[in-house]
Amino acid sequence: MKKLLALGLAATLTAAGLGVLAGCTDAGSDNEGPGEGTVKVGLIALHDSNSTYDKNFIDAMQEACKNKGAELVIKTGIPETNDCYDAAIDLVDQDCDVIFADSFGHEDFVLRAARENPDVQFCHATGTKAHTEGVSNFHNAFASIYEGRYLAGVAAGMKLVEMYEADALKAENFDEDGNIKIGYVGAFPYAEVVSGYTSFYLGARSVVEEETEISVTMEVSYTSSWYDLQAENDTARKLISNGAALISQHADSMGAPNACEAEGVPNVSYNGSTAASCPKTFIISSRINWVPYFEYMIDCVADGEQIATDWTGTLENGAVEVTALGQSAAEGTQAKLDEVKSQLMSGELKVFDCSKFTVNGEHLTSYMADVNYDTAFEKDTEAIKNGVFEESVHRSAPYFDVRIDGITELSS
């Protein structure tokens, strides 16, 4: 490991970046550097803290670096272009020991930088290539967030049951078969999004079917952007006009929650609570807590140990979380969440138990997933074992891309 710099926490700004962080040293200033032996970390973020997705990474990295006494350089507003490679090289030139990039499209540029700088560790969220590329200083990380989304779906299901039993649903909230309609704002039709909305749907449906004589159907509409305030707001409104009784999302702005608050439609957000800005409609949010991984990453660098090639966070290690419930959550929701979480952690309950869903009316017994990257996106790995689709087992990033019955994609 190359010579380590600086005791304390620092933030370097980019043109699209953050203000100087309270209590931090500007890494580009003339201030006296910290002491010998401290890890220096670089963070490359797609957007800034206005994006709930990037804010989740930024907040976690700040917390982890503070906890570990590491120095931090943050670059925000870095697109999924060669600008990412340039940002990575600049962080290398600033003597960062480990560099983390937070967006899927950053991967090729970070991987290139890793090949060229074998003495620096490079880590990347949601990536797919570390387990096959064989670059010892390049690492992927993600979490079994589908379990968190399932729990969020359970909370949504509790709300739907409450509304149904109170006759609070409108005629347009039911499909032609009498099932409750819900909606989901997705960014892109990628496996990560499909895995997330499917697990959310299965969680919501499990409660409604358990507590009532009907079920749930869901419409998904894509915005073709991870962060587009207007598109997400418009998409949520479209789903509501189609009769959705509740909305969730895998998109990074406040567009969908704001639309729900304006329309009085219950909302399940992602990557953090919207209770303060949407008090009437917020139910719950799921998120990946990146602090455990960042602390692990920093410890590995400090101790000269190898970072896992492909790391998966879980409910058990604290990387998968749901927020505190909003005031609009149904009575009894927390007890139900505690029960289901215990079942997930014990293995009694499997989110993608193939007996719990169908595809074209049939239960899956075999499914070849695209786990190992190639330009043809070849389906290369059997993903079903003992009747369960094994998500985030063969690599950390999601590969569940099955379109199950009960969910309709309006756009892709």
C-alpha positions in Angstrom: 0.0 0.0 0.0 1.4 3.4 -1.0 2.2 6.1 1.5 -1.0 7.1 3.3 -1.9 10.7 4.1 -3.7 12.9 6.6 -5.6 12.5 9.8 -9.2 13.9 9.6 -11.9 14.3 7.1 -11.7 16.5 4.0 -13.9 17.4 1.0 -12.7 18.7 -2.3 -15.3 20.5 -4.5 -16.1 20.2 -8.1 -18.0 22.6 -10.2 -21.2 20.7 -9.6 -20.2 19.6 -6.1 -20.9 20.2 -2.5 -20.1 23.0 -0.2 -17.3 22.6 2.2 -18.5 20.1 4.9 -18.8 21.3 8.4 -15.8 20.3 10.5 -13.8 19.1 7.5 -10.5 20.2 6.0 -10.5 21.3 2.3 -8.1 18.8 0.8 -7.1 21.4 -1.8 -6.1 24.1 0.8 -2.8 25.0 2.4 -3.8 23.7 5.7 -1.4 21.4 7.4 -2.1 17.8 6.5 -3.0 15.2 9.0 -0.7 12.6 10.4 0.9 9.6 8.8 -1.0 6.3 8.4 -4.5 7.5 7.6 -6.5 6.2 4.6 -7.5 8.8 2.0 -10.7 8.0 0.2 -12.1 9.4 -3.1 -15.9 9.3 -3.9 -17.2 9.8 -7.4 -21.0 10.6 -7.4 -23.2 10.8 -10.4 -25.2 13.7 -9.0 -25.0 15.7 -5.8 -27.1 15.6 -2.6 -30.2 16.8 -4.4 -30.4 13.2 -5.7 -31.7 10.9 -3.0 -29.6 8.1 -4.5 -26.3 10.1 -4.4 -27.1 11.7 -1.0 -27.4 8.2 0.4 -23.8 7.4 -0.7 -22.4 10.8 0.3 -23.9 10.7 3.8 -22.7 7.2 4.4 -19.2 7.9 3.1 -19.0 11.0 5.4 -20.1 9.0 8.4 -17.7 6.1 7.7 -14.7 8.4 7.1 -15.5 10.2 10.3 -15.8 7.0 12.2 -12.5 5.7 10.8 -10.6 8.9 10.9 -10.1 8.8 7.1 -9.6 11.7 4.7 -12.3 12.2 2.1 -12.3 13.9 -1.3 -15.8 14.1 -3.0 -16.5 14.7 -6.6 -20.1 15.2 -7.5 -21.9 15.6 -10.8 -19.7 13.1 -12.6 -21.5 11.6 -15.7 -21.2 8.1 -17.0 -18.7 9.2 -19.6 -14.9 9.6 -19.9 -15.3 12.4 -17.3 -15.5 9.5 -14.8 -12.1 8.2 -15.8 -10.7 11.7 -15.6 -12.2 12.1 -12.1 -10.7 8.8 -11.0 -7.2 9.8 -12.3 -7.5 13.2 -10.6 -8.2 11.4 -7.3 -5.2 9.1 -7.9 -3.1 12.2 -8.5 -4.5 13.5 -5.1 -3.0 10.4 -3.5 -6.3 8.7 -2.7 -5.7 5.1 -1.5 -9.2 3.9 -2.4 -11.7 5.3 -4.9 -15.4 4.5 -4.9 -17.8 5.3 -7.7 -21.6 5.1 -7.1 -23.3 4.6 -10.5 -23.7 1.6 -12.8 -22.4 3.4 -15.9 -19.2 4.5 -14.1 -17.9 0.9 -14.1 -15.9 0.8 -17.4 -14.2 4.0 -16.6 -13.3 3.0 -13.1 -12.1 -0.4 -14.3 -9.8 1.3 -16.8 -8.3 3.5 -14.1 -7.8 0.4 -11.9 -5.9 -1.4 -14.6 -3.6 1.6 -15.0 -3.1 2.1 -11.3 -2.6 -1.2 -9.5 -1.4 0.4 -6.3 -4.8 2.1 -5.7 -8.0 0.2 -4.8 -11.1 0.9 -6.8 -14.6 0.0 -5.6 -17.9 0.4 -7.5 -21.6 0.1 -6.6 -24.0 -2.0 -8.7 -21.3 -3.2 -11.1 -21.2 -6.6 -12.8 -17.6 -7.2 -13.9 -15.3 -7.6 -10.9 -15.9 -11.3 -10.5 -15.0 -12.1 -14.1 -12.3 -9.4 -15.0 -9.7 -10.6 -12.6 -8.3 -7.2 -11.8 -7.2 -7.6 -8.2 -7.6 -3.9 -7.2 -11.1 -3.6 -8.7 -14.2 -4.6 -6.6 -18.0 -4.5 -6.9 -20.4 -4.1 -4.0 -24.2 -4.1 -3.7 -26.8 -5.4 -1.2 -29.8 -7.7 -1.1 -32.0 -4.6 -1.2 -34.8 -6.7 -2.7 -35.4 -7.8 0.9 -35.8 -4.2 2.0 -38.1 -3.5 -0.9 -40.2 -6.6 0.1 -40.5 -5.2 3.6 -41.5 -1.8 2.1 -44.1 -3.7 0.1 -45.4 -5.3 3.3 -46.0 -1.9 4.7 -47.7 -0.8 1.5 -49.9 -3.9 1.7 -50.9 -3.0 5.3 -52.0 0.4 4.0 -54.0 -1.1 1.1 -55.8 -3.4 3.5 -56.6 -0.5 5.8 -58.0 1.5 2.9 -60.0 -1.5 1.6 -61.5 -2.3 4.9 -62.4 1.4 5.5 -64.0 1.7 2.0 -61.5 4.4 1.3 -60.7 3.1 -2.2 -62.4 4.5 -5.3 -63.9 2.5 -8.2 -60.9 3.4 -10.4 -58.6 1.8 -7.8 -59.8 -1.7 -8.8 -59.0 -3.6 -12.0 -61.6 -5.5 -14.0 -61.1 -8.5 -11.8 -61.7 -6.5 -8.6 -58.0 -6.4 -7.5 -56.4 -3.3 -6.1 -54.2 -1.3 -8.6 -50.9 0.2 -7.5 -48.2 1.9 -9.5 -44.4 2.0 -9.7 -42.2 4.7 -11.2 -39.0 3.1 -12.6 -35.9 4.6 -14.1 -34.9 1.9 -16.7 -36.0 -1.7 -17.5 -32.8 -3.0 -16.0 -32.6 -6.1 -13.8 -31.9 -3.9 -10.7 -35.2 -2.1 -11.2 -37.1 -5.2 -12.2 -35.8 -7.1 -9.1 -36.8 -4.1 -6.9 -40.3 -3.6 -8.2 -41.0 -7.3 -8.3 -40.0 -7.8 -4.7 -42.0 -4.7 -3.6 -45.0 -6.1 -5.4 -44.7 -9.5 -3.9 -44.5 -8.0 -0.4 -47.6 -5.9 -0.9 -49.5 -8.7 -2.5 -48.7 -11.2 0.3 -50.4 -9.0 2.8 -53.5 -8.1 0.7 -54.0 -11.8 -0.2 -53.6 -12.8 3.4 -56.0 -10.3 4.8 -58.6 -10.0 2.1 -60.4 -12.1 -0.6 -58.7 -10.1 -3.4 -55.2 -9.4 -4.7 -53.1 -6.6 -6.2 -51.9 -5.7 -9.7 -49.3 -3.2 -10.5 -48.4 -0.9 -13.5 -44.8 0.1 -14.0 -43.8 3.1 -16.1 -40.2 4.1 -16.9 -38.8 7.6 -17.1 -35.5 6.6 -19.0 -33.5 8.6 -16.4 -32.3 8.0 -12.9 -33.0 11.6 -11.9 -35.6 13.7 -13.6 -37.9 15.6 -11.3 -40.5 16.5 -13.9 -40.6 13.1 -15.6 -40.9 11.3 -12.3 -43.7 13.7 -11.2 -45.5 13.3 -14.5 -45.1 9.5 -14.5 -46.6 9.2 -11.0 -49.5 11.4 -11.9 -50.1 9.2 -15.0 -50.2 6.1 -12.8 -52.5 7.8 -10.4 -54.8 8.9 -13.2 -54.8 5.2 -14.3 -56.2 4.3 -10.9 -53.2 3.5 -8.8 -54.2 3.5 -5.1 -50.5 3.7 -4.0 -47.2 4.6 -5.7 -43.6 3.5 -5.1 -40.5 4.2 -7.1 -37.0 3.3 -8.2 -36.0 6.8 -9.3 -33.9 9.4 -7.5 -35.8 12.7 -7.2 -38.7 13.9 -5.2 -40.9 14.0 -8.3 -43.1 11.0 -7.4 -43.4 11.7 -3.7 -44.4 15.3 -4.4 -47.0 14.1 -6.9 -48.4 11.7 -4.3 -48.6 14.4 -1.7 -50.4 16.7 -4.0 -52.9 14.0 -5.0 -53.3 12.5 -1.5 -52.1 9.1 -2.7 -50.0 6.9 -0.3 -46.3 6.7 -1.3 -43.4 4.4 -0.6 -40.2 6.2 -1.4 -36.6 5.0 -1.9 -33.3 5.9 -0.3 -34.6 7.9 2.6 -37.7 9.2 4.4 -39.8 11.8 2.8 -41.9 12.3 6.0 -40.8 15.9 6.4 -41.8 17.0 2.9 -44.7 14.6 2.4 -46.2 14.1 5.8 -49.7 13.1 4.6 -48.7 10.3 2.3 -45.3 8.9 3.2 -45.5 5.3 4.5 -41.9 4.0 4.5 -38.7 3.9 2.5 -36.1 1.2 1.9 -32.4 1.9 1.4 -29.0 0.4 1.3 -27.0 1.6 4.3 -23.5 1.9 2.8 -21.7 2.6 6.1 -20.9 -1.1 6.8 -19.3 -1.5 3.4 -17.4 1.8 3.5 -16.0 1.0 7.0 -15.0 -2.5 5.8 -13.3 -1.0 2.7 -11.4 1.5 4.7 -10.3 -1.1 7.3 -9.1 -3.4 4.5 -6.9 -0.6 3.0 -5.6 0.4 6.4 -4.7 -3.1 7.3 -3.3 -4.1 3.9 -6.0 -6.8 3.4 -7.7 -7.7 0.2 -11.2 -6.2 -0.3 -13.8 -8.7 -1.4 -14.1 -9.0 -5.2 -17.9 -8.9 -4.9 -19.5 -7.9 -1.6 -23.2 -8.2 -0.8 -24.8 -6.3 2.1 -27.7 -7.9 3.9 -30.3 -7.4 6.6 -27.9 -9.2 9.0 -24.9 -7.0 8.5 -27.0 -3.8 8.6 -26.6 -2.8 4.9 -30.3 -3.3 4.1 -32.7 -1.1 6.0 -36.2 0.4 6.1 -36.9 3.8 7.6 -39.2 4.6 10.5 -42.8 4.6 9.5 -44.6 7.7 8.4 -47.7 9.0 10.2 -49.9 7.6 7.3 -48.8 4.0 7.9 -51.5 1.6 8.9 -52.0 0.5 12.5 -50.1 -2.7 13.2 -47.5 -2.2 10.4 -44.4 -2.2 12.7 -45.4 -5.5 14.3 -46.0 -7.0 10.8 -42.6 -5.7 9.6 -40.8 -7.2 12.7 -42.5 -10.5 12.0 -41.6 -10.6 8.3 -38.0 -9.3 8.9 -37.4 -12.2 11.3 -38.7 -14.7 8.7 -36.4 -13.2 6.1 -33.3 -13.3 8.4 -34.0 -16.9 9.5 -34.4 -18.1 5.9 -38.0 -19.2 6.6 -39.2 -16.7 4.0 -37.6 -16.3 0.6 -38.6 -13.3 -1.5 -38.3 -15.0 -4.8 -39.8 -18.3 -3.8 -41.1 -19.5 -7.2 -44.2 -21.1 -5.7 -45.4 -17.6 -4.8 -45.5 -16.2 -8.4 -46.1 -17.3 -12.0 -44.9 -16.4 -15.4 -47.5 -16.8 -18.1 -49.5 -18.9 -15.6 -46.7 -21.3 -14.8 -44.3 -21.6 -11.8 -40.6 -21.4 -12.8 -38.5 -24.5 -12.3 -35.5 -23.3 -14.2 -34.2 -19.9 -15.3 -30.9 -19.0 -16.9 -29.8 -15.5 -15.7 -27.2 -13.1 -17.3 -24.7 -13.1 -14.4 -21.3 -13.0 -16.3 -21.0 -9.9 -18.5 -20.5 -10.3 -22.2 -21.6 -8.0 -25.1 -24.3 -10.4 -26.2 -25.8 -10.4 -22.7 -25.9 -14.2 -22.8 -27.9 -16.1 -20.2 -25.2 -18.1 -18.5 -26.1 -19.1 -15.0 -28.9 -21.3 -13.6 -30.5 -19.1 -11.0 -33.2 -21.3 -9.5 -32.2 -23.7 -6.7 -34.6 -25.7 -4.6 -37.5 -23.7 -6.0 -36.0 -20.3 -5.2 -34.6 -17.7 -7.6 -31.2 -17.0 -5.9 -30.8 -13.2 -6.3 -27.5 -11.6 -5.4 -25.9 -15.0 -4.8 -23.8 -15.5 -8.0 -22.8 -11.8 -7.9 -23.8 -8.8 -5.7 -25.6 -6.8 -8.4 -29.2 -7.9 -9.2 -29.9 -10.2 -12.2 -33.5 -11.0 -11.6 -35.1 -9.8 -14.8 -38.2 -12.0 -14.8 -41.5 -10.4 -15.8 -44.1 -12.1 -13.5 -47.9 -12.2 -13.8 -49.7 -9.3 -12.1 -47.3 -6.6 -13.2 -47.7 -4.7 -16.4 -45.0 -2.5 -18.0 -46.5 0.5 -19.6 -43.2 1.7 -21.2 -39.7 0.3 -21.7 
